[in-house]
């Protein structure tokens, strides 16, 4: 019975991973970099949630914008 339920439309399982994207320009570009890189190896990406923003500094100047991104994709494992 459980096997039938798992195959019904609208019932899916998603896996969530965290990546950190970086950019010397902006947090938006940093987040986009994480998504673009993930799209090279993961199929069926669904949602990207920015969970944290920070910057690296050198001599009081912003060097790198960093965005921690939670990405979900459809789980196809057993």
N, C-alpha and C positions, 0 to 999 in steps of 0.2 A: 504494500500500500504506500509506503514512504517513497518508493521510486516513482510512482505515478505523480505524487504531489510535487516532487522536485521538478518535474518536466512541465508543469502548467505555466501558461503565459503570465507574466507579471511577477513571478517568483524567481529572484536571482540572488546570488551571493557575490559580494565585492570585496576585494582585498585592498588594504590601504598601506601605502608606503610613504616615507618622508624623504624628501630630497632638499638640499640647500643649493639654490641657484645664486650666482654672483654676477655683478655688473659694475663697471666703473661709472655708469651713467645714472641709474635709477633703480628703485625697488621694483618698479613695474617690469623693467627689462630683466632684472634678476629672477623674478618669478617666472617670466616667460622662458628664460633660459632653462630652468628646471623642467618645465612642461615639454619644451622642444626636445630636450635630451631624453626624457622618459619615453616620448613618442617614437623614438628610434628603435626601442626594444620591447615596448609593451603595446598590446593591442587593446582596443576598446576602452580607452581612457574615458572616464565619465565626469569626474568632478575634481577640481583643484581648489584647495582651501589654503590660503596663506595663514599660517599659524604664528609666525614670528618674523619680525623685521629687526635687523641690526646693521651696523656699519663697522668696518675696520678703519682705524685711524692711524695716521703717522704724522708726528709733529703738529698735532692739533688740526689736521686736515683730513677730510673724508677720502679714503683710498678706494674702498669697495663697499657697495651696497649688497646686503645679503638678505635673501628671503627664504625662510623655511616653508616648504610647501607640502601639504598632505595630498597625495594623489590617489584616487580610487579607480579601479578597473575591474572588469568582470572576471570573476574567479573561474577558471576552467579546469582546475586540478581535481583530483579524486577525493 
